[in-house]
Amino acid sequence: MIRVKVLGRGIEKEIEWKKGMAVADVLREVGFNTESAIAKLNGKVALEDERVEDGDYIEVIPVVSGGGGFNYQASSS
């Protein structure tokens, strides 16, 4: 089993390990992709194609994005 925790979402679960499984597969299992989250494998940031092993611990960090917070208008004096 692979233990997975999604930070900030209150999700903690175990998923079944399968031979050849990669970080991207684990992200998909918990509803994310490599563009919407960063994964830490056993405490270290992991690339999407990094293989996971039975007993590994993965923390999923959702990426926050957006815009529109700053609206600058030049003065026309």
N, CA, C and O atoms as a Tripos MOL2 file, in Angstrom:
@<TRIPOS>MOLECULE
protein
  308   307    77     0     0
PROTEIN
NO_CHARGES

@<TRIPOS>ATOM
      1 N           0.8390   -1.1860    0.0000 N.3       1 MET1
      2 CA          0.0000    0.0000    0.0000 C.3       1 MET1
      3 C           0.8840    1.2500    0.0000 C.2       1 MET1
      4 O           2.0130    1.2450    0.4920 O.2       1 MET1
      5 N           0.3330    2.2970   -0.5620 N.am      2 ILE2
      6 CA          1.0020    3.5970   -0.5870 C.3       2 ILE2
      7 C           0.1250    4.5460    0.2220 C.2       2 ILE2
      8 O          -1.0730    4.6670   -0.0340 O.2       2 ILE2
      9 N           0.7220    5.2090    1.1870 N.am      3 ARG3
     10 CA         -0.0080    6.1880    1.9910 C.3       3 ARG3
     11 C           0.0580    7.5350    1.2810 C.2       3 ARG3
     12 O           1.1260    7.9740    0.8550 O.2       3 ARG3
     13 N          -1.1010    8.1840    1.1600 N.am      4 VAL4
     14 CA         -1.1820    9.4600    0.4580 C.3       4 VAL4
     15 C          -1.9130   10.4730    1.3340 C.2       4 VAL4
     16 O          -2.9590   10.1740    1.9110 O.2       4 VAL4
     17 N          -1.3490   11.6690    1.4240 N.am      5 LYS5
     18 CA         -1.9960   12.7630    2.1470 C.3       5 LYS5
     19 C          -2.0480   13.9660    1.2190 C.2       5 LYS5
     20 O          -1.0280   14.3730    0.6620 O.2       5 LYS5
     21 N          -3.2520   14.5410    1.0510 N.am      6 VAL6
     22 CA         -3.4160   15.7470    0.2520 C.3       6 VAL6
     23 C          -3.4690   16.9170    1.2230 C.2       6 VAL6
     24 O          -4.4350   17.0700    1.9710 O.2       6 VAL6
     25 N          -2.4320   17.7380    1.2080 N.am      7 LEU7
     26 CA         -2.3330   18.8570    2.1330 C.3       7 LEU7
     27 C          -3.3990   19.9070    1.8560 C.2       7 LEU7
     28 O          -3.6810   20.2300    0.7020 O.2       7 LEU7
     29 N          -3.9860   20.4350    2.9190 N.am      8 GLY8
     30 CA         -4.9840   21.4850    2.7950 C.3       8 GLY8
     31 C          -6.3650   21.0070    2.4050 C.2       8 GLY8
     32 O          -7.2830   21.8190    2.2960 O.2       8 GLY8
     33 N          -6.5410   19.7200    2.1910 N.am      9 ARG9
     34 CA         -7.8380   19.1910    1.7720 C.3       9 ARG9
     35 C          -8.4040   18.1710    2.7570 C.2       9 ARG9
     36 O          -9.5370   17.7150    2.6000 O.2       9 ARG9
     37 N          -7.6240   17.8170    3.7610 N.am     10 GLY10
     38 CA         -8.0890   16.8440    4.7440 C.3      10 GLY10
     39 C          -8.2510   15.4390    4.1980 C.2      10 GLY10
     40 O          -9.0340   14.6500    4.7260 O.2      10 GLY10
     41 N          -7.5160   15.1240    3.1420 N.am     11 ILE11
     42 CA         -7.6170   13.7920    2.5370 C.3      11 ILE11
     43 C          -6.3900   12.9780    2.9170 C.2      11 ILE11
     44 O          -5.2570   13.3940    2.6750 O.2      11 ILE11
     45 N          -6.6220   11.8350    3.5050 N.am     12 GLU12
     46 CA         -5.5700   10.8660    3.7850 C.3      12 GLU12
     47 C          -6.1190    9.5110    3.4100 C.2      12 GLU12
     48 O          -7.1970    9.1270    3.8630 O.2      12 GLU12
     49 N          -5.3900    8.7850    2.5880 N.am     13 LYS13
     50 CA         -5.8750    7.4700    2.1870 C.3      13 LYS13
     51 C          -4.7190    6.5590    1.8350 C.2      13 LYS13
     52 O          -3.5790    7.0020    1.6930 O.2      13 LYS13
     53 N          -5.0230    5.3000    1.6980 N.am     14 GLU14
     54 CA         -4.0560    4.3170    1.2310 C.3      14 GLU14
     55 C          -4.5450    3.8040   -0.1010 C.2      14 GLU14
     56 O          -5.7270    3.5020   -0.2660 O.2      14 GLU14
     57 N          -3.6290    3.7050   -1.0560 N.am     15 ILE15
     58 CA         -3.9920    3.1380   -2.3540 C.3      15 ILE15
     59 C          -3.1190    1.9170   -2.6100 C.2      15 ILE15
     60 O          -1.9970    1.8100   -2.1160 O.2      15 ILE15
     61 N          -3.6620    1.0200   -3.3850 N.am     16 GLU16
     62 CA         -2.9510   -0.2240   -3.6670 C.3      16 GLU16
     63 C          -1.7730    0.0390   -4.5980 C.2      16 GLU16
     64 O          -1.9190    0.6880   -5.6330 O.2      16 GLU16
     65 N          -0.6040   -0.4730   -4.2170 N.am     17 TRP17
     66 CA          0.5870   -0.3470   -5.0390 C.3      17 TRP17
     67 C           0.5190   -1.3610   -6.1730 C.2      17 TRP17
     68 O           0.1180   -2.5080   -5.9770 O.2      17 TRP17
     69 N           0.9190   -0.9160   -7.3650 N.am     18 LYS18
     70 CA          0.9990   -1.8020   -8.5330 C.3      18 LYS18
     71 C           2.3980   -1.6810   -9.1230 C.2      18 LYS18
     72 O           2.9650   -0.5890   -9.1640 O.2      18 LYS18
     73 N           2.9460   -2.7770   -9.5710 N.am     19 LYS19
     74 CA          4.2840   -2.7800  -10.1550 C.3      19 LYS19
     75 C           4.3540   -1.7710  -11.2960 C.2      19 LYS19
     76 O           3.4650   -1.7210  -12.1460 O.2      19 LYS19
     77 N           5.4160   -0.9690  -11.3100 N.am     20 GLY20
     78 CA          5.6110    0.0290  -12.3610 C.3      20 GLY20
     79 C           4.8980    1.3470  -12.1130 C.2      20 GLY20
     80 O           4.9490    2.2490  -12.9500 O.2      20 GLY20
     81 N           4.2350    1.4670  -10.9720 N.am     21 MET21
     82 CA          3.4840    2.6790  -10.6620 C.3      21 MET21
     83 C           4.4290    3.8630  -10.4830 C.2      21 MET21
     84 O           5.5010    3.7410   -9.8910 O.2      21 MET21
     85 N           4.0010    5.0210  -11.0150 N.am     22 ALA22
     86 CA          4.7930    6.2450  -10.9200 C.3      22 ALA22
     87 C           4.0120    7.3060  -10.1420 C.2      22 ALA22
     88 O           2.8230    7.1400   -9.8700 O.2      22 ALA22
     89 N           4.6880    8.3840   -9.7900 N.am     23 VAL23
     90 CA          4.0730    9.4800   -9.0520 C.3      23 VAL23
     91 C           2.8280    9.9870   -9.7860 C.2      23 VAL23
     92 O           1.8080   10.2440   -9.1470 O.2      23 VAL23
     93 N           2.8870   10.1330  -11.0940 N.am     24 ALA24
     94 CA          1.7330   10.6130  -11.8680 C.3      24 ALA24
     95 C           0.5210    9.7050  -11.6720 C.2      24 ALA24
     96 O          -0.6090   10.1920  -11.6200 O.2      24 ALA24
     97 N           0.7330    8.4080  -11.5640 N.am     25 ASP25
     98 CA         -0.3660    7.4600  -11.3420 C.3      25 ASP25
     99 C          -1.0270    7.7010   -9.9820 C.2      25 ASP25
    100 O          -2.2500    7.6600   -9.8550 O.2      25 ASP25
    101 N          -0.2030    7.9500   -8.9820 N.am     26 VAL26
    102 CA         -0.7280    8.2180   -7.6330 C.3      26 VAL26
    103 C          -1.5330    9.5150   -7.6400 C.2      26 VAL26
    104 O          -2.6130    9.5760   -7.0520 O.2      26 VAL26
    105 N          -1.0200   10.5470   -8.2960 N.am     27 LEU27
    106 CA         -1.7520   11.8090   -8.3810 C.3      27 LEU27
    107 C          -3.1270   11.5990   -9.0070 C.2      27 LEU27
    108 O          -4.1230   12.1270   -8.5120 O.2      27 LEU27
    109 N          -3.1840   10.8400  -10.0810 N.am     28 ARG28
    110 CA         -4.4680   10.5620  -10.7380 C.3      28 ARG28
    111 C          -5.4270    9.8220   -9.8070 C.2      28 ARG28
    112 O          -6.6310   10.0760   -9.8210 O.2      28 ARG28
    113 N          -4.8930    8.9130   -9.0050 N.am     29 GLU29
    114 CA         -5.7220    8.1370   -8.0670 C.3      29 GLU29
    115 C          -6.4380    9.0310   -7.0570 C.2      29 GLU29
    116 O          -7.5170    8.6840   -6.5780 O.2      29 GLU29
    117 N          -5.8450   10.1770   -6.7340 N.am     30 VAL30
    118 CA         -6.4580   11.0850   -5.7610 C.3      30 VAL30
    119 C          -7.0430   12.3370   -6.4220 C.2      30 VAL30
    120 O          -7.3420   13.3160   -5.7390 O.2      30 VAL30
    121 N          -7.2060   12.3070   -7.7500 N.am     31 GLY31
    122 CA         -7.9120   13.3700   -8.4560 C.3      31 GLY31
    123 C          -7.0990   14.5510   -8.9230 C.2      31 GLY31
    124 O          -7.6500   15.6280   -9.1540 O.2      31 GLY31
    125 N          -5.7980   14.3740   -9.0680 N.am     32 PHE32
    126 CA         -4.9340   15.4590   -9.5280 C.3      32 PHE32
    127 C          -4.1470   15.0200  -10.7570 C.2      32 PHE32
    128 O          -4.1370   13.8440  -11.1180 O.2      32 PHE32
    129 N          -3.4850   15.9910  -11.3940 N.am     33 ASN33
    130 CA         -2.5230   15.6780  -12.4420 C.3      33 ASN33
    131 C          -1.2440   16.4560  -12.1350 C.2      33 ASN33
    132 O          -1.1820   17.1920  -11.1500 O.2      33 ASN33
    133 N          -0.2450   16.2930  -12.9650 N.am     34 THR34
    134 CA          1.0470   16.9150  -12.6680 C.3      34 THR34
    135 C           1.0460   18.4280  -12.8740 C.2      34 THR34
    136 O           2.0150   19.0960  -12.5110 O.2      34 THR34
    137 N          -0.0160   18.9780  -13.4460 N.am     35 GLU35
    138 CA         -0.1270   20.4270  -13.6010 C.3      35 GLU35
    139 C          -0.9000   21.0630  -12.4570 C.2      35 GLU35
    140 O          -0.8410   22.2780  -12.2660 O.2      35 GLU35
    141 N          -1.6260   20.2480  -11.6940 N.am     36 SER36
    142 CA         -2.4550   20.8020  -10.6250 C.3      36 SER36
    143 C          -1.9280   20.5040   -9.2210 C.2      36 SER36
    144 O          -2.5130   20.9350   -8.2270 O.2      36 SER36
    145 N          -0.8110   19.7590   -9.1460 N.am     37 ALA37
    146 CA         -0.2640   19.4230   -7.8280 C.3      37 ALA37
    147 C           1.2180   19.0770   -7.9160 C.2      37 ALA37
    148 O           1.7260   18.6750   -8.9630 O.2      37 ALA37
    149 N           1.8890   19.2450   -6.7880 N.am     38 ILE38
    150 CA          3.2870   18.8330   -6.6250 C.3      38 ILE38
    151 C           3.2770   17.6640   -5.6580 C.2      38 ILE38
    152 O           2.4950   17.6550   -4.7070 O.2      38 ILE38
    153 N           4.1250   16.6880   -5.8830 N.am     39 ALA39
    154 CA          4.1840   15.5280   -4.9960 C.3      39 ALA39
    155 C           5.5250   15.4540   -4.2900 C.2      39 ALA39
    156 O           6.5760   15.7250   -4.8710 O.2      39 ALA39
    157 N           5.4580   15.0810   -3.0250 N.am     40 LYS40
    158 CA          6.6670   14.7930   -2.2490 C.3      40 LYS40
    159 C           6.6410   13.2980   -1.9480 C.2      40 LYS40
    160 O           5.6890   12.7880   -1.3570 O.2      40 LYS40
    161 N           7.6840   12.6130   -2.3580 N.am     41 LEU41
    162 CA          7.8020   11.1740   -2.1540 C.3      41 LEU41
    163 C           8.7750   10.9330   -1.0150 C.2      41 LEU41
    164 O           9.9670   11.2180   -1.1280 O.2      41 LEU41
    165 N           8.2560   10.4060    0.0800 N.am     42 ASN42
    166 CA          9.0800   10.1510    1.2760 C.3      42 ASN42
    167 C           9.8680   11.3930    1.6900 C.2      42 ASN42
    168 O          11.0390   11.3040    2.0600 O.2      42 ASN42
    169 N           9.2000   12.5690    1.6220 N.am     43 GLY43
    170 CA          9.7950   13.8070    2.0990 C.3      43 GLY43
    171 C          10.5680   14.6310    1.0890 C.2      43 GLY43
    172 O          11.0250   15.7260    1.4140 O.2      43 GLY43
    173 N          10.7270   14.1260   -0.1430 N.am     44 LYS44
    174 CA         11.4830   14.8610   -1.1640 C.3      44 LYS44
    175 C          10.5960   15.1030   -2.3830 C.2      44 LYS44
    176 O           9.8250   14.2310   -2.7860 O.2      44 LYS44
    177 N          10.7160   16.3030   -2.9680 N.am     45 VAL45
    178 CA          9.9400   16.6170   -4.1640 C.3      45 VAL45
    179 C          10.2500   15.5920   -5.2440 C.2      45 VAL45
    180 O          11.4110   15.2720   -5.5010 O.2      45 VAL45
    181 N           9.1870   15.0790   -5.8780 N.am     46 ALA46
    182 CA          9.3480   13.9990   -6.8490 C.3      46 ALA46
    183 C           8.8780   14.4260   -8.2370 C.2      46 ALA46
    184 O           7.9370   15.2070   -8.3750 O.2      46 ALA46
    185 N           9.5400   13.9060   -9.2480 N.am     47 LEU47
    186 CA          9.1210   14.1200  -10.6320 C.3      47 LEU47
    187 C           7.9900   13.1540  -10.9660 C.2      47 LEU47
    188 O           7.8490   12.1080  -10.3330 O.2      47 LEU47
    189 N           7.1870   13.5100  -11.9620 N.am     48 GLU48
    190 CA          6.0080   12.7140  -12.2980 C.3      48 GLU48
    191 C           6.3200   11.2820  -12.7300 C.2      48 GLU48
    192 O           5.5010   10.3870  -12.5220 O.2      48 GLU48
    193 N           7.4840   11.0520  -13.3230 N.am     49 ASP49
    194 CA          7.8050    9.7080  -13.8110 C.3      49 ASP49
    195 C           8.5980    8.8790  -12.8020 C.2      49 ASP49
    196 O           9.0050    7.7550  -13.0950 O.2      49 ASP49
    197 N           8.8130    9.4400  -11.6130 N.am     50 GLU50
    198 CA          9.5500    8.7130  -10.5750 C.3      50 GLU50
    199 C           8.7100    7.5320  -10.0810 C.2      50 GLU50
    200 O           7.5240    7.6780   -9.7850 O.2      50 GLU50
    201 N           9.3370    6.3780   -9.9970 N.am     51 ARG51
    202 CA          8.6450    5.1580   -9.5700 C.3      51 ARG51
    203 C           8.4000    5.1750   -8.0700 C.2      51 ARG51
    204 O           9.2140    5.6710   -7.2920 O.2      51 ARG51
    205 N           7.2560    4.6190   -7.6860 N.am     52 VAL52
    206 CA          6.9380    4.4760   -6.2660 C.3      52 VAL52
    207 C           6.9900    2.9980   -5.9010 C.2      52 VAL52
    208 O           6.7870    2.1210   -6.7410 O.2      52 VAL52
    209 N           7.2640    2.7540   -4.6420 N.am     53 GLU53
    210 CA          7.3730    1.3880   -4.1440 C.3      53 GLU53
    211 C           6.3250    1.1410   -3.0650 C.2      53 GLU53
    212 O           5.8100    2.0760   -2.4520 O.2      53 GLU53
    213 N           6.0270   -0.1110   -2.8490 N.am     54 ASP54
    214 CA          5.0990   -0.4930   -1.7960 C.3      54 ASP54
    215 C           5.6030    0.0640   -0.4630 C.2      54 ASP54
    216 O           6.7760   -0.1020   -0.1260 O.2      54 ASP54
    217 N           4.7250    0.7210    0.2930 N.am     55 GLY55
    218 CA          5.1000    1.2900    1.5810 C.3      55 GLY55
    219 C           5.5210    2.7460    1.5290 C.2      55 GLY55
    220 O           5.7620    3.3480    2.5760 O.2      55 GLY55
    221 N           5.6180    3.3370    0.3330 N.am     56 ASP56
    222 CA          6.0110    4.7420    0.2140 C.3      56 ASP56
    223 C           4.9330    5.6630    0.7760 C.2      56 ASP56
    224 O           3.7690    5.2830    0.9020 O.2      56 ASP56
    225 N           5.3530    6.8890    1.1130 N.am     57 TYR57
    226 CA          4.4560    7.9240    1.6220 C.3      57 TYR57
    227 C           4.5290    9.1140    0.6790 C.2      57 TYR57
    228 O           5.6140    9.6250    0.3980 O.2      57 TYR57
    229 N           3.3760    9.5560    0.1910 N.am     58 ILE58
    230 CA          3.3290   10.6750   -0.7460 C.3      58 ILE58
    231 C           2.4520   11.7800   -0.1860 C.2      58 ILE58
    232 O           1.3140   11.5500    0.2260 O.2      58 ILE58
    233 N           3.0080   12.9920   -0.1790 N.am     59 GLU59
    234 CA          2.2390   14.1760    0.1730 C.3      59 GLU59
    235 C           1.9290   14.9060   -1.1290 C.2      59 GLU59
    236 O           2.8250   15.1580   -1.9350 O.2      59 GLU59
    237 N           0.6670   15.2430   -1.3290 N.am     60 VAL60
    238 CA          0.2350   15.9690   -2.5170 C.3      60 VAL60
    239 C          -0.0350   17.4100   -2.1070 C.2      60 VAL60
    240 O          -0.7930   17.6780   -1.1750 O.2      60 VAL60
    241 N           0.6030   18.3300   -2.8230 N.am     61 ILE61
    242 CA          0.4570   19.7500   -2.5290 C.3      61 ILE61
    243 C          -0.2530   20.3940   -3.7220 C.2      61 ILE61
    244 O           0.3570   20.6020   -4.7710 O.2      61 ILE61
    245 N          -1.5440   20.7090   -3.5590 N.am     62 PRO62
    246 CA         -2.2710   21.3330   -4.6680 C.3      62 PRO62
    247 C          -1.6530   22.6840   -5.0360 C.2      62 PRO62
    248 O          -1.2460   23.4470   -4.1600 O.2      62 PRO62
    249 N          -1.5890   22.9680   -6.3220 N.am     63 VAL63
    250 CA         -1.0470   24.2280   -6.8210 C.3      63 VAL63
    251 C          -2.1710   25.2570   -6.8190 C.2      63 VAL63
    252 O          -3.2740   24.9950   -7.2990 O.2      63 VAL63
    253 N          -1.8750   26.4210   -6.2760 N.am     64 VAL64
    254 CA         -2.8440   27.5120   -6.2610 C.3      64 VAL64
    255 C          -2.4940   28.4510   -7.4020 C.2      64 VAL64
    256 O          -1.3490   28.8830   -7.5350 O.2      64 VAL64
    257 N          -3.4790   28.7620   -8.2190 N.am     65 SER65
    258 CA         -3.2220   29.6870   -9.3210 C.3      65 SER65
    259 C          -4.3910   30.6460   -9.4460 C.2      65 SER65
    260 O          -5.4460   30.4470   -8.8440 O.2      65 SER65
    261 N          -4.1930   31.6520  -10.2090 N.am     66 GLY66
    262 CA         -5.2480   32.6400  -10.3990 C.3      66 GLY66
    263 C          -4.6350   33.9560  -10.8040 C.2      66 GLY66
    264 O          -3.4620   34.0240  -11.1730 O.2      66 GLY66
    265 N          -5.4060   34.9630  -10.7350 N.am     67 GLY67
    266 CA         -4.9090   36.2770  -11.1130 C.3      67 GLY67
    267 C          -5.9380   37.3340  -10.7960 C.2      67 GLY67
    268 O          -6.9130   37.0940  -10.0830 O.2      67 GLY67
    269 N          -5.7030   38.4880  -11.3330 N.am     68 GLY68
    270 CA         -6.6610   39.5740  -11.1670 C.3      68 GLY68
    271 C          -6.5680   40.2950   -9.8340 C.2      68 GLY68
    272 O          -7.4430   41.0920   -9.4950 O.2      68 GLY68
    273 N          -5.5200   40.0240   -9.0800 N.am     69 GLY69
    274 CA         -5.3960   40.6490   -7.7780 C.3      69 GLY69
    275 C          -4.9120   42.0930   -7.8280 C.2      69 GLY69
    276 O          -5.1870   42.8560   -6.9030 O.2      69 GLY69
    277 N          -4.2050   42.4870   -8.8690 N.am     70 PHE70
    278 CA         -3.6230   43.8310   -8.9430 C.3      70 PHE70
    279 C          -4.0540   44.4690  -10.2510 C.2      70 PHE70
    280 O          -3.8080   43.9260  -11.3290 O.2      70 PHE70
    281 N          -4.6840   45.6000  -10.1530 N.am     71 ASN71
    282 CA         -5.1600   46.3050  -11.3370 C.3      71 ASN71
    283 C          -4.5020   47.6770  -11.3710 C.2      71 ASN71
    284 O          -4.9110   48.5860  -10.6490 O.2      71 ASN71
    285 N          -3.4960   47.8240  -12.1990 N.am     72 TYR72
    286 CA         -2.7270   49.0800  -12.2940 C.3      72 TYR72
    287 C          -3.2600   49.9100  -13.4420 C.2      72 TYR72
    288 O          -3.3880   49.4280  -14.5680 O.2      72 TYR72
    289 N          -3.5700   51.1600  -13.1490 N.am     73 GLN73
    290 CA         -3.9920   52.0790  -14.2060 C.3      73 GLN73
    291 C          -3.0600   53.2860  -14.1780 C.2      73 GLN73
    292 O          -2.8900   53.9240  -13.1390 O.2      73 GLN73
    293 N          -2.4690   53.5890  -15.3090 N.am     74 ALA74
    294 CA         -1.5490   54.7280  -15.4010 C.3      74 ALA74
    295 C          -2.3180   56.0350  -15.2690 C.2      74 ALA74
    296 O          -3.4390   56.1690  -15.7600 O.2      74 ALA74
    297 N          -1.7060   56.9750  -14.6100 N.am     75 SER75
    298 CA         -2.3040   58.3050  -14.4590 C.3      75 SER75
    299 C          -2.1850   59.0510  -15.7870 C.2      75 SER75
    300 O          -1.1560   58.9820  -16.4590 O.2      75 SER75
    301 N          -3.2310   59.7500  -16.1490 N.am     76 SER76
    302 CA         -3.2020   60.5270  -17.4080 C.3      76 SER76
    303 C          -3.1800   62.0170  -17.1360 C.2      76 SER76
    304 O          -3.9400   62.7570  -17.7620 O.2      76 SER76
    305 N          -2.3370   62.4870  -16.2260 N.am     77 SER77
    306 CA         -2.2580   63.9080  -15.8640 C.3      77 SER77
    307 C          -1.5080   64.6990  -16.8950 C.2      77 SER77
    308 O          -1.3490   65.9100  -16.7480 O.2      77 SER77
@<TRIPOS>BOND
     1     1     2 1
     2     2     3 1
     3     3     4 2
     4     3     5 am
     5     5     6 1
     6     6     7 1
     7     7     8 2
     8     7     9 am
     9     9    10 1
    10    10    11 1
    11    11    12 2
    12    11    13 am
    13    13    14 1
    14    14    15 1
    15    15    16 2
    16    15    17 am
    17    17    18 1
    18    18    19 1
    19    19    20 2
    20    19    21 am
    21    21    22 1
    22    22    23 1
    23    23    24 2
    24    23    25 am
    25    25    26 1
    26    26    27 1
    27    27    28 2
    28    27    29 am
    29    29    30 1
    30    30    31 1
    31    31    32 2
    32    31    33 am
    33    33    34 1
    34    34    35 1
    35    35    36 2
    36    35    37 am
    37    37    38 1
    38    38    39 1
    39    39    40 2
    40    39    41 am
    41    41    42 1
    42    42    43 1
    43    43    44 2
    44    43    45 am
    45    45    46 1
    46    46    47 1
    47    47    48 2
    48    47    49 am
    49    49    50 1
    50    50    51 1
    51    51    52 2
    52    51    53 am
    53    53    54 1
    54    54    55 1
    55    55    56 2
    56    55    57 am
    57    57    58 1
    58    58    59 1
    59    59    60 2
    60    59    61 am
    61    61    62 1
    62    62    63 1
    63    63    64 2
    64    63    65 am
    65    65    66 1
    66    66    67 1
    67    67    68 2
    68    67    69 am
    69    69    70 1
    70    70    71 1
    71    71    72 2
    72    71    73 am
    73    73    74 1
    74    74    75 1
    75    75    76 2
    76    75    77 am
    77    77    78 1
    78    78    79 1
    79    79    80 2
    80    79    81 am
    81    81    82 1
    82    82    83 1
    83    83    84 2
    84    83    85 am
    85    85    86 1
    86    86    87 1
    87    87    88 2
    88    87    89 am
    89    89    90 1
    90    90    91 1
    91    91    92 2
    92    91    93 am
    93    93    94 1
    94    94    95 1
    95    95    96 2
    96    95    97 am
    97    97    98 1
    98    98    99 1
    99    99   100 2
   100    99   101 am
   101   101   102 1
   102   102   103 1
   103   103   104 2
   104   103   105 am
   105   105   106 1
   106   106   107 1
   107   107   108 2
   108   107   109 am
   109   109   110 1
   110   110   111 1
   111   111   112 2
   112   111   113 am
   113   113   114 1
   114   114   115 1
   115   115   116 2
   116   115   117 am
   117   117   118 1
   118   118   119 1
   119   119   120 2
   120   119   121 am
   121   121   122 1
   122   122   123 1
   123   123   124 2
   124   123   125 am
   125   125   126 1
   126   126   127 1
   127   127   128 2
   128   127   129 am
   129   129   130 1
   130   130   131 1
   131   131   132 2
   132   131   133 am
   133   133   134 1
   134   134   135 1
   135   135   136 2
   136   135   137 am
   137   137   138 1
   138   138   139 1
   139   139   140 2
   140   139   141 am
   141   141   142 1
   142   142   143 1
   143   143   144 2
   144   143   145 am
   145   145   146 1
   146   146   147 1
   147   147   148 2
   148   147   149 am
   149   149   150 1
   150   150   151 1
   151   151   152 2
   152   151   153 am
   153   153   154 1
   154   154   155 1
   155   155   156 2
   156   155   157 am
   157   157   158 1
   158   158   159 1
   159   159   160 2
   160   159   161 am
   161   161   162 1
   162   162   163 1
   163   163   164 2
   164   163   165 am
   165   165   166 1
   166   166   167 1
   167   167   168 2
   168   167   169 am
   169   169   170 1
   170   170   171 1
   171   171   172 2
   172   171   173 am
   173   173   174 1
   174   174   175 1
   175   175   176 2
   176   175   177 am
   177   177   178 1
   178   178   179 1
   179   179   180 2
   180   179   181 am
   181   181   182 1
   182   182   183 1
   183   183   184 2
   184   183   185 am
   185   185   186 1
   186   186   187 1
   187   187   188 2
   188   187   189 am
   189   189   190 1
   190   190   191 1
   191   191   192 2
   192   191   193 am
   193   193   194 1
   194   194   195 1
   195   195   196 2
   196   195   197 am
   197   197   198 1
   198   198   199 1
   199   199   200 2
   200   199   201 am
   201   201   202 1
   202   202   203 1
   203   203   204 2
   204   203   205 am
   205   205   206 1
   206   206   207 1
   207   207   208 2
   208   207   209 am
   209   209   210 1
   210   210   211 1
   211   211   212 2
   212   211   213 am
   213   213   214 1
   214   214   215 1
   215   215   216 2
   216   215   217 am
   217   217   218 1
   218   218   219 1
   219   219   220 2
   220   219   221 am
   221   221   222 1
   222   222   223 1
   223   223   224 2
   224   223   225 am
   225   225   226 1
   226   226   227 1
   227   227   228 2
   228   227   229 am
   229   229   230 1
   230   230   231 1
   231   231   232 2
   232   231   233 am
   233   233   234 1
   234   234   235 1
   235   235   236 2
   236   235   237 am
   237   237   238 1
   238   238   239 1
   239   239   240 2
   240   239   241 am
   241   241   242 1
   242   242   243 1
   243   243   244 2
   244   243   245 am
   245   245   246 1
   246   246   247 1
   247   247   248 2
   248   247   249 am
   249   249   250 1
   250   250   251 1
   251   251   252 2
   252   251   253 am
   253   253   254 1
   254   254   255 1
   255   255   256 2
   256   255   257 am
   257   257   258 1
   258   258   259 1
   259   259   260 2
   260   259   261 am
   261   261   262 1
   262   262   263 1
   263   263   264 2
   264   263   265 am
   265   265   266 1
   266   266   267 1
   267   267   268 2
   268   267   269 am
   269   269   270 1
   270   270   271 1
   271   271   272 2
   272   271   273 am
   273   273   274 1
   274   274   275 1
   275   275   276 2
   276   275   277 am
   277   277   278 1
   278   278   279 1
   279   279   280 2
   280   279   281 am
   281   281   282 1
   282   282   283 1
   283   283   284 2
   284   283   285 am
   285   285   286 1
   286   286   287 1
   287   287   288 2
   288   287   289 am
   289   289   290 1
   290   290   291 1
   291   291   292 2
   292   291   293 am
   293   293   294 1
   294   294   295 1
   295   295   296 2
   296   295   297 am
   297   297   298 1
   298   298   299 1
   299   299   300 2
   300   299   301 am
   301   301   302 1
   302   302   303 1
   303   303   304 2
   304   303   305 am
   305   305   306 1
   306   306   307 1
   307   307   308 2
@<TRIPOS>SUBSTRUCTURE
     1 MET1         2 RESIDUE 1 A MET
     2 ILE2         6 RESIDUE 1 A ILE
     3 ARG3        10 RESIDUE 1 A ARG
     4 VAL4        14 RESIDUE 1 A VAL
     5 LYS5        18 RESIDUE 1 A LYS
     6 VAL6        22 RESIDUE 1 A VAL
     7 LEU7        26 RESIDUE 1 A LEU
     8 GLY8        30 RESIDUE 1 A GLY
     9 ARG9        34 RESIDUE 1 A ARG
    10 GLY10       38 RESIDUE 1 A GLY
    11 ILE11       42 RESIDUE 1 A ILE
    12 GLU12       46 RESIDUE 1 A GLU
    13 LYS13       50 RESIDUE 1 A LYS
    14 GLU14       54 RESIDUE 1 A GLU
    15 ILE15       58 RESIDUE 1 A ILE
    16 GLU16       62 RESIDUE 1 A GLU
    17 TRP17       66 RESIDUE 1 A TRP
    18 LYS18       70 RESIDUE 1 A LYS
    19 LYS19       74 RESIDUE 1 A LYS
    20 GLY20       78 RESIDUE 1 A GLY
    21 MET21       82 RESIDUE 1 A MET
    22 ALA22       86 RESIDUE 1 A ALA
    23 VAL23       90 RESIDUE 1 A VAL
    24 ALA24       94 RESIDUE 1 A ALA
    25 ASP25       98 RESIDUE 1 A ASP
    26 VAL26      102 RESIDUE 1 A VAL
    27 LEU27      106 RESIDUE 1 A LEU
    28 ARG28      110 RESIDUE 1 A ARG
    29 GLU29      114 RESIDUE 1 A GLU
    30 VAL30      118 RESIDUE 1 A VAL
    31 GLY31      122 RESIDUE 1 A GLY
    32 PHE32      126 RESIDUE 1 A PHE
    33 ASN33      130 RESIDUE 1 A ASN
    34 THR34      134 RESIDUE 1 A THR
    35 GLU35      138 RESIDUE 1 A GLU
    36 SER36      142 RESIDUE 1 A SER
    37 ALA37      146 RESIDUE 1 A ALA
    38 ILE38      150 RESIDUE 1 A ILE
    39 ALA39      154 RESIDUE 1 A ALA
    40 LYS40      158 RESIDUE 1 A LYS
    41 LEU41      162 RESIDUE 1 A LEU
    42 ASN42      166 RESIDUE 1 A ASN
    43 GLY43      170 RESIDUE 1 A GLY
    44 LYS44      174 RESIDUE 1 A LYS
    45 VAL45      178 RESIDUE 1 A VAL
    46 ALA46      182 RESIDUE 1 A ALA
    47 LEU47      186 RESIDUE 1 A LEU
    48 GLU48      190 RESIDUE 1 A GLU
    49 ASP49      194 RESIDUE 1 A ASP
    50 GLU50      198 RESIDUE 1 A GLU
    51 ARG51      202 RESIDUE 1 A ARG
    52 VAL52      206 RESIDUE 1 A VAL
    53 GLU53      210 RESIDUE 1 A GLU
    54 ASP54      214 RESIDUE 1 A ASP
    55 GLY55      218 RESIDUE 1 A GLY
    56 ASP56      222 RESIDUE 1 A ASP
    57 TYR57      226 RESIDUE 1 A TYR
    58 ILE58      230 RESIDUE 1 A ILE
    59 GLU59      234 RESIDUE 1 A GLU
    60 VAL60      238 RESIDUE 1 A VAL
    61 ILE61      242 RESIDUE 1 A ILE
    62 PRO62      246 RESIDUE 1 A PRO
    63 VAL63      250 RESIDUE 1 A VAL
    64 VAL64      254 RESIDUE 1 A VAL
    65 SER65      258 RESIDUE 1 A SER
    66 GLY66      262 RESIDUE 1 A GLY
    67 GLY67      266 RESIDUE 1 A GLY
    68 GLY68      270 RESIDUE 1 A GLY
    69 GLY69      274 RESIDUE 1 A GLY
    70 PHE70      278 RESIDUE 1 A PHE
    71 ASN71      282 RESIDUE 1 A ASN
    72 TYR72      286 RESIDUE 1 A TYR
    73 GLN73      290 RESIDUE 1 A GLN
    74 ALA74      294 RESIDUE 1 A ALA
    75 SER75      298 RESIDUE 1 A SER
    76 SER76      302 RESIDUE 1 A SER
    77 SER77      306 RESIDUE 1 A SER
